[in-house]
Amino acid sequence: MSEAIEKPRLSREHVLDLLKQMIRIRRFEDKCAELYTQEKIRGFLHLYDGEEAVAVGVIPVLEKHDRVVATYREHGHALVRGVPMGACLAEMYGKREGCSRGRGGSMHLFDRATNFHGGNAIVGGGLPLAVGLALAGRMRGEDNITACFFGEGAVAEGEFHESLNLAVLWSLPVLFVCENNLYAMGTALSISESETDIQRKAACYRMESEAVDGMDIIAVEAAARRAVHAVRQSKKPYFLECRTYRLRPHSMFDAQLYRDKAEIEVWRQKEPIVRFRAWLEQNNMIHPEEFERIDAEVIAEVDAAVTFAEAGTLEPIEQLTRFTYAEKAT
């Protein structure tokens, strides 16, 4: 790895790929919401609309051998990491062709092939898991980073503080990525935390940190490159706060009585896809017909994923207890 930080490659090909990856997440989740209302997807469903720039800006900067740990709002992370869209949707359908054989659902996407260590239904639950993975990697002599995504609501949990403390004490290569969307379920950050500048909390543990506009894909990618470089060179943890906003409710059951519609509309004007597309058009890097082509390609991919999921099969009832305990190697 070069000592110099690799700069973002703002070639036309690269920026169009960033745009496409964000559109993939948005279109996929729009379809998930539709399927949920049709009761084809059941259980809990937490969507990522408005936060796409975080996953798309951070995950591609990582290497394939690095690990990714996410939250229950993890569809976008899984897609960007390379988990097939069909496998993600089949998982939500509860089909055995899903990435977790239909046993995890929306909140527990997992894919060993891409080192995607899953979503986690427990707030803050991925933090100690990331620390454990990083410790295991160091004990095995591996040269990788563990990136851990979590919302600002996790900051109120004990494992947040325990995990940051241990990561610094043990000098573990963990990239902590806080997706600060201002609301922990229905609780505004301003009434739950006396210190709302989240990245400053990392300083309490003597951890290098940075805050970035999470609605700006270029800013997020640049910050991610700095962060990943720092972790890879120092073998120490780094804290990156991405200040973003979710445009949809906390979950499909959320009536959103805690925030005004006017507030949401203000944020819609600066959401990452609209903002980035406008920037590309102003700089003559995309034409309307190219946007339509990208969108059509993504819609076709989503349609294929629906076909794949609906053609899937359910696990036989006889397999109900399989994977409950570790199976002995034969």
N, C-alpha and C positions, 0 to 999 in steps of 0.2 A: 504494500500500500504506500503510495507516495505521501511524503510529508505535507505536501500542499493539498488544500481542500479542493476537491473537484467542483468546479463551478457548474451551475445548472446549464444544460445544453438547450438554449432557447432557439433551437432550430425550428423551422416550420413543422417538421415531422413530430418533434417532441411536444410542442405546445398543442398540436391537434390530438396527440395521444392523451395528454392530460385532460383535455376537454372530453374526449370520448370516454375515458374511465369514469369521470364524474357523471356523465349522462347514463352510462351503464348502471351505476348505482341507483340513480334517480328513477329510470324507467323500470328497473327490476322491482324496486320497492313500490312504485305506483301500482304495478301488477299485483304485488303481494297484498296491498291494501284492498284491491278489487277482489282477489280470491278469498280474502278473509271475510269480507261481507257476504260472500257466497257460501261460507262455511266449508270451503275446501281446505283452508288452513285454519287450524284450531289452536287453542291455548293462548299464550301471550304473544304479542307481536309489537316490537319496538322499532320504529323506523328512523332513518338517518338523514332525512331531507334537510338540507341546509348545512350539514357538517361534512359533505363529501370531500372538500379540499383537504381535510386533515388526513384521512386514509390515503388519498391519492398523492398527497404531497410527501408523506413520510414513508410508506411501505416500499415503494419502488427504489428508494435510496438504500435499503437494506440488501444484503447478499442472500442468496438462496439458502445458505447454511445457517443464517440467523434465525432466531425464533420469534414468533409473534403471539402475544397473549392479548385477548380482547375482552369486551364486556358483553352484556346481553343485547346491545345495539350493534351487532357485529357483522351484519350482512355485507356492508361495504368493505370492511377489512378483509373478509374472506374472498370476495370477488377480486379485489386488487391484488391479493396475495397469490391468486392463481387457482383457487378452488373453482372447479367448473360450475357454471351457473345452474346447469341441470341438476347437479348433485346437491347444491344448496336448496333449490326449490323442492326436490324430492324429499329432502330431510324435513322440510316444513310440512309436506304432505304426510309424513310419517311412513314413507316407503323405504324398503330395504336398500334401494339404490341410492339413498341419501348418503351424505358424507359421514354420518354417524349411524348409518343403517336404520334411520327413522326413529332412533331411540332418544335423540336429544331435542329435536325440534328447533324452532327459531333461535332459542337462547343458547344452544350448545352445538354450534357448528364446529367441526374438528376435521383436520386433514393432515395426516402424518406425512404425506408425500411433499407437501409444501411447507412443512414445519409451522403449520398454523395450529397452535395449541388451544384453540377453542374459545368460544364465548363462555361467559360465566354468569349465572343467574343471581349470584350473591354480589351485592354492592361492595366493591373493593376486594372481592374474592380472588381476582387475578393477580393482585399485587404480591402476596406471599408466594404464589405459584411462580411468578416471574423470577423472584429472588432465588427460589429453590432451583429453577432451571439453570440460572446463571451460575449458581454454586456448583451444581452437578457438572456443568460444562467445564468449569475451571478445574475441578478435581479430575476430570478425564483428560485434561490437557487440550481441550478444544479451543479454537480461536473464533468465537462467535459472540454476537450481541443478542440479548433478549429485549425486545421492544414490548412494553406493556402499556396498553391503552385503557383509560378509565375516565369517568366523568368527575366533575368537581364535587359531586355528592359524596364520592368515596373519601374525600379529604376529612370528613367528619368521623370516619371509621378508625378504630384503633389499628387495624392492620396497615393502614396508610403510613402512619408514623413508625410502626414497627418495621415495615419493609424498607422505608427510606433510611432509617437508622442502621439496619443491618447491612444494607447495600453499601453504605459508606464505610462502616466498621470493617467489613470484609473485602472492600475494594472490588465490587462485583460489576461486570460490564452490562448494566441495565439502562436502557433508555426509557425513562418514565414519560409518557405522553398524556397530559391531562387535557381532555376535551371539555373545556369549560363552556357549557351552553347556557349558563346563568340560572338554571332551574334543576334542582334535585327532586325529581318527580314534580310535586307541586309547590316546593319550597324555594323561594327566591334566594339567591346567594347572599344578598344584602341583609337578610334577616336570619341567616343561619351561621354566617362566619363574621367574626369581628374584623378579620383581615381578609379582604376580598381580592387582594393581589396574590393569587394562589402561588405563583412561582417563588414568591418571597419565603414561603414556608420551607422550601428546599434549603434555603440558606441557613435555617436553624440546624440543619444536619451537615453543614459545610459541604453542600453539594452544588456544583455549578448548575446554573439555571438560566432560562430565557423565556420571555413571553412573546408571542407573535400573533398577528391578525389571522385568525383561523378561517376567515372568509376569502383570503387572498392566496390562491394556489401557488403563485410564484414565491410569495413570502414564506409560506409554509415549507415549500421544497428547499429553499435556501437555508432556512433555519434547521431543517432536518439534516442537511448535508453537514452543517457545522456541528450539530449534536452527534451524529454518527461518527464523524471524524474524531471528535473529542473522546468519545467512549472507546473507539477502536485503538486510539493511540495511547490513552492513559490507563485503559482497563478499569476505569472507574465509572460510577453512574453519572447520569446527566438528566436534568429535569426540563422538559419542554412543555410550556402551557400554551395551548392553541385556543384563542378566544373566539368562540363560534356561537351558533344559535340553531336550535332545532325548530323547523317551521311547522312540523306536525305535533300532535299531542305526545305526552310521555309514552303512552301506549294506546292501543286501539280502544281501551276502556276509559280513557281520560276525557272528561268533559271540558277541560281547560278553563275552569272557573277562576283560576288564580292569575290570569293575565289578560289584558285587553286585546281585542282584535286589532286595534289601531297599532299596538306595539308590534304585532306579528307582521302587519303590512309594511311598517317601516323597515323591518329586517328583510322582507322579501325584495326590497329594492337593492339590497347589497348582498344577496345570496350568491354563492360562489360561481354557479354556472352562468347566470345572467351577467354578473360582473366580468367574468373572464371572457365570455363571448363578446361583450362590448369592447373590451380591451383589444381583442384580436381583430375585430372589425376596424377599430380606429387606427390600428397599425398595419392594416392591409394584409393580415396573415390568414384571413379566412373570408370566404364569400358565402352568401346565403345558401347557394346551392350545395356547397360543401357541408354546411351544417345539416341540411336536409338529408344529404347522403349518409352522414355519420348517424343521424337519428334513425334513419331507415334500417341501417345495419344493426343497430342496437335493438330495435323493435323486433327484427327477425330473430335475433339471438334469444330475446325474451320469449317469443312465441315458441321457439324450439325447446326452450327449457320447460315451458308449460306442457308441451306434448310429451317430453321425456318423463316428467313427474307423474302425469296422469296415466302413463302407460306402465308405471312401476308396480311393484308387488308388495304386499304386506308380509312381515315376518310371520311364520306359522306360530300358533299359540304354544306349540311344544318348545319353542325357543325363548319363551318369555323370561326365563331365569338366566339365559346365557349372558355372559359379560358382567354378571352381578359380582362375581369373584374372579380373581385371576386364575386362568386355567394352567394346569401343569404342562410343561413342555414334554412332548413325547419323543 
